[in-house]
Amino acid sequence: MEPIDTPCEAVLVFPGQGAQQPRMGADLYGVEPVFTAAMDEFFGASGEDGPALRADWLAERPGPDFDDCRRAQPLLFAVGAALGTAVLARGLRPSVFVGHSVGELAAAAVAGVFSIADGGRVMAARTAAMAATPPGGMLAVAAGVDRIREVLGADLAAEGVAVAAVNSPYQTVLSGATAELRVAEKALTAAVVACVAVRARQPFHSPLCEGAARRFGVLLGAVRLAAPGIPIRSTSTGRFVTPGEAVIPSFWAAQMARPVLFWPAVAPLLAPAPPRVFLEAGPRGSCAAALRLDPSVRSGPHAVLSLLPPTPRRPAGPVFEEAVEAARALCA
């Protein structure tokens, strides 16, 4: 990969629910010291859930609850935060962070809004807040919001579904109760709009989570918050997190019920200048895939790299090393 002639900036991107996979990043554990220390710090601060989370993370075949938010989200947070911390320890300092859903909390931890140890308590509080939320799910749709409204109707709330994430101009996620999502999926499929269920058992980023968001905000009040040391593009608001917002618990809690505005948050970073290298701090390459569809990445000045392999069959160590070194070379 050739170095970029003009000054380049690194952007660290943290994925959210649906990106989880067994043993994500586990090959780095015990090998990459900073990554290992961060994971141990998180598990140690997770109370009685810590041992079970660690066991599920390291298992070749995790338990049946692996895709539930009680397992998937704490582990995605921990792996993302540990990867981000390891990247900083290598001397690569990104100019901005972007986090998708729970990935925004990982971004906040790496940026210094709260510690990784506090992150264990934050994720325990988030899990507790979700306990009373009605069951449901999420549906990834290969279409923009306008096309979805053409098929389902302009008032999506009347159909019992909500826009949960705007991942790109061509990819949207819907959220809602299981029965309503199935009706929406059937209608979209009949209209030749491809869709697939997200690996989630809760209707995140929909009005069904408003009560959980309020409960989470109260619990988050026990954690000391600070302004981020590295700028964060919020996927809750689509703009930079202000120092004042960063210290308000309800700001971080509210994102549970709001749509993830990933594309509105990241699109300004795809402007022609300065050139940027996007590093995805998580598995599966879900955010990376959306970024790679943009012309500014396909044939323009930007590059997209993943810090973990797309499947657990490939060892994580070489992928992490190659991505960090490539980013350092591009941004030299």
C-alpha positions in Angstrom: 0.0 0.0 0.0 1.6 3.3 -1.1 1.9 6.2 1.3 -0.4 9.1 0.6 1.5 12.2 -0.6 -0.5 14.8 1.4 -0.9 14.6 5.2 -3.3 11.8 6.2 -5.5 11.4 9.2 -6.5 8.1 10.9 -10.1 7.5 12.0 -11.0 4.8 14.4 -14.4 3.2 13.8 -16.1 1.0 16.5 -18.9 -1.4 15.3 -22.1 -2.3 17.2 -24.6 -5.1 17.7 -24.6 -7.6 14.9 -20.9 -7.5 14.4 -20.2 -10.0 17.2 -18.6 -13.3 16.5 -17.1 -16.1 18.6 -13.6 -15.5 19.8 -13.4 -12.0 18.2 -9.9 -10.9 18.8 -9.2 -13.7 21.3 -6.0 -14.6 19.5 -4.6 -11.3 20.7 -5.3 -12.2 24.3 -2.0 -13.0 26.1 0.0 -11.9 23.1 -0.7 -8.2 22.7 0.0 -6.8 26.2 -2.1 -3.6 26.1 -5.1 -5.4 24.6 -4.8 -8.2 27.2 -4.6 -5.7 30.1 -7.7 -3.8 28.8 -9.7 -7.0 28.5 -8.7 -8.1 32.0 -9.6 -4.7 33.4 -13.0 -4.9 31.8 -13.8 -8.4 33.0 -12.5 -7.5 36.5 -14.9 -4.6 36.7 -17.9 -6.5 35.4 -18.7 -8.0 38.8 -20.3 -11.4 38.8 -20.9 -11.3 35.1 -17.1 -11.1 34.4 -16.2 -14.8 34.4 -19.2 -15.8 32.3 -18.4 -13.0 29.7 -14.8 -14.1 29.5 -15.8 -17.8 29.1 -18.2 -17.0 26.3 -15.7 -14.8 24.6 -13.0 -17.5 24.6 -15.3 -20.4 23.8 -15.1 -22.0 20.4 -18.9 -22.5 20.6 -20.4 -19.9 23.0 -23.7 -20.4 24.7 -27.1 -19.8 23.2 -27.3 -16.2 24.6 -24.2 -15.0 22.8 -26.3 -12.8 20.4 -28.3 -11.4 23.3 -27.4 -7.9 24.4 -26.3 -9.3 27.8 -23.4 -11.0 26.1 -22.9 -9.4 22.6 -22.8 -5.7 23.7 -20.4 -6.0 26.7 -18.0 -8.1 24.6 -18.2 -5.7 21.6 -17.5 -2.8 23.9 -14.6 -4.6 25.6 -13.0 -5.8 22.3 -13.4 -2.4 20.6 -12.0 -0.5 23.6 -9.1 -2.9 24.0 -8.3 -2.6 20.3 -8.5 1.1 20.4 -6.2 1.3 23.4 -3.7 -1.0 21.7 -3.7 1.2 18.6 -2.9 4.3 20.7 -0.1 2.4 22.5 1.5 1.7 19.1 1.9 5.5 18.7 -0.9 5.9 16.1 -3.2 8.8 17.2 -6.4 9.0 15.3 -7.9 12.5 14.7 -11.4 11.3 15.3 -13.5 8.4 16.6 -16.8 7.1 15.3 -18.9 4.5 17.1 -21.9 2.5 15.8 -24.5 2.1 18.7 -22.6 0.4 21.6 -19.5 1.2 19.7 -20.0 4.8 20.6 -19.5 3.9 24.2 -16.3 2.0 23.3 -15.2 5.2 21.5 -16.0 7.2 24.6 -13.9 4.9 26.8 -10.8 5.1 24.5 -11.3 8.9 24.3 -11.2 9.2 28.1 -14.8 10.1 28.8 -14.7 7.2 31.3 -12.2 4.4 32.0 -12.3 0.9 30.7 -12.9 -0.3 34.2 -15.8 2.1 34.5 -16.9 0.7 31.2 -17.5 -2.6 32.9 -19.9 -0.9 35.2 -21.4 1.1 32.3 -22.2 -2.0 30.4 -23.6 -3.8 33.4 -25.9 -0.8 33.9 -26.9 -0.8 30.3 -27.7 -4.5 30.5 -29.8 -4.0 33.6 -31.7 -1.2 32.0 -32.7 -3.3 29.1 -34.1 -6.1 31.3 -37.7 -4.8 31.2 -37.7 -3.9 27.5 -40.2 -5.9 25.3 -38.6 -8.5 23.1 -38.1 -7.7 19.5 -35.4 -7.5 16.9 -33.7 -5.6 14.0 -33.8 -6.0 10.2 -31.1 -4.9 7.9 -32.6 -3.6 4.6 -30.6 -3.1 1.4 -32.4 0.2 0.6 -32.5 3.8 1.7 -35.2 5.2 4.0 -37.2 6.7 1.1 -37.5 3.4 -0.7 -38.5 1.6 2.6 -41.3 4.2 3.0 -42.5 3.7 -0.5 -43.0 0.0 0.3 -44.2 0.1 3.9 -45.9 3.5 4.0 -44.7 7.0 4.9 -45.6 6.6 8.6 -43.4 3.7 9.7 -44.5 4.1 13.3 -48.0 3.2 12.2 -46.6 -0.1 10.9 -45.0 -0.8 14.3 -41.4 -0.4 13.1 -38.7 2.4 13.4 -35.6 3.3 11.5 -32.9 2.0 13.9 -29.8 2.9 11.8 -28.8 4.7 8.6 -25.7 2.9 7.7 -25.3 4.2 4.2 -27.5 5.7 1.4 -28.2 2.1 0.4 -28.5 0.3 3.8 -31.0 0.9 6.6 -31.8 -1.1 9.7 -35.3 -1.3 11.1 -36.3 -2.1 14.6 -39.4 -3.2 16.4 -41.4 -6.0 17.9 -40.9 -9.5 16.3 -44.4 -9.8 14.7 -44.3 -6.3 13.1 -40.8 -6.9 11.8 -41.9 -10.1 10.1 -44.7 -8.3 8.4 -42.3 -5.6 7.2 -39.8 -8.2 6.0 -42.5 -10.0 4.0 -43.6 -6.7 2.4 -40.1 -5.7 1.5 -39.2 -9.1 0.1 -42.3 -9.0 -2.1 -41.2 -5.6 -3.4 -37.8 -7.2 -4.3 -36.0 -5.3 -1.5 -33.4 -7.6 0.1 -33.3 -7.8 3.8 -31.9 -10.0 6.5 -32.4 -10.3 10.3 -29.7 -8.7 12.4 -28.2 -10.9 15.1 -30.1 -9.1 17.9 -32.9 -10.1 20.2 -34.0 -6.6 21.4 -35.6 -3.7 19.4 -32.7 -1.3 20.0 -32.9 2.3 18.7 -36.6 2.3 18.7 -39.3 4.0 20.9 -39.6 0.6 22.7 -36.3 1.4 24.3 -37.2 4.8 25.7 -37.9 3.4 29.2 -34.5 1.5 29.2 -32.7 4.7 28.1 -34.2 6.6 31.1 -33.2 3.8 33.5 -29.7 3.7 32.0 -29.3 7.5 32.4 -30.0 7.2 36.1 -27.6 4.3 36.6 -24.9 6.1 34.5 -25.1 9.0 36.9 -22.8 7.0 39.3 -20.0 7.1 36.8 -17.6 10.0 36.5 -17.6 11.5 33.0 -15.1 13.8 31.3 -14.8 15.6 28.0 -13.2 13.4 25.3 -9.5 13.8 24.7 -9.9 12.8 21.1 -12.9 14.2 19.1 -15.9 11.8 18.7 -18.4 12.1 15.8 -21.6 11.0 17.5 -23.8 8.6 15.6 -26.6 9.7 17.9 -26.6 13.3 16.7 -24.6 13.1 13.5 -22.1 15.7 14.7 -19.1 16.1 17.1 -19.8 15.4 20.8 -19.3 18.7 22.7 -17.5 18.8 26.0 -20.7 19.8 27.7 -22.7 16.9 26.3 -19.9 14.4 27.2 -20.4 14.9 30.9 -24.2 14.5 30.9 -25.3 10.9 31.5 -28.6 11.3 29.6 -26.6 12.2 26.4 -25.0 8.7 26.3 -28.1 6.9 27.5 -30.5 8.5 25.0 -28.8 6.8 22.0 -30.4 3.5 23.1 -33.8 4.7 21.8 -32.5 7.0 19.0 -31.6 5.9 15.4 -27.9 5.3 14.7 -27.0 8.1 12.2 -23.8 6.3 11.1 -23.8 7.7 7.6 -24.7 11.3 8.5 -21.9 11.1 11.1 -19.2 9.7 8.9 -20.1 11.3 5.5 -18.3 14.6 6.2 -15.1 12.6 7.0 -15.3 11.3 3.4 -14.6 14.8 1.9 -11.7 14.8 -0.6 -9.3 16.4 1.9 -7.6 15.5 4.0 -7.1 11.9 3.0 -8.1 9.5 5.8 -7.4 5.9 6.7 -10.4 4.3 8.5 -9.5 1.6 11.0 -12.4 -0.6 12.1 -11.9 -1.8 15.7 -14.0 -4.9 15.7 -14.9 -8.1 13.8 -16.8 -8.9 10.6 -16.1 -5.6 8.8 -19.7 -4.4 9.0 -18.8 -0.7 9.2 -15.8 -1.1 6.8 -18.1 -2.7 4.2 -20.4 0.4 4.2 -17.4 2.7 3.9 -15.8 0.8 1.0 -19.0 1.3 -1.1 -18.3 5.1 -1.2 -16.6 6.4 -4.3 -14.1 8.4 -2.2 -12.8 5.0 -0.9 -13.2 2.9 -4.1 -11.3 5.3 -6.3 -10.5 8.3 -4.2 -8.1 9.4 -1.5 -9.3 7.3 1.5 -8.4 3.8 2.7 -10.4 1.4 4.9 -8.6 -1.3 7.0 -9.9 -3.8 9.6 -8.1 -4.5 12.8 -9.6 -8.0 13.0 -10.2 -10.7 10.4 -13.7 -11.1 8.9 -14.0 -14.6 10.3 -12.5 -16.3 13.5 -10.8 -18.9 11.3 -8.1 -16.5 10.5 -5.6 -15.6 13.2 -6.1 -12.0 14.6 -2.5 -11.2 15.3 -1.2 -10.8 11.8 -4.3 -8.9 10.7 -3.9 -6.4 13.6 -0.2 -5.9 13.0 -0.6 -5.4 9.2 -3.5 -2.9 9.7 -1.6 -0.8 12.3 1.6 -0.8 10.3 -0.3 0.1 7.0 -2.0 2.9 8.8 1.2 4.2 10.2 2.8 4.1 6.7 -0.1 5.9 5.1 -0.2 8.6 7.8 3.6 9.0 8.0 
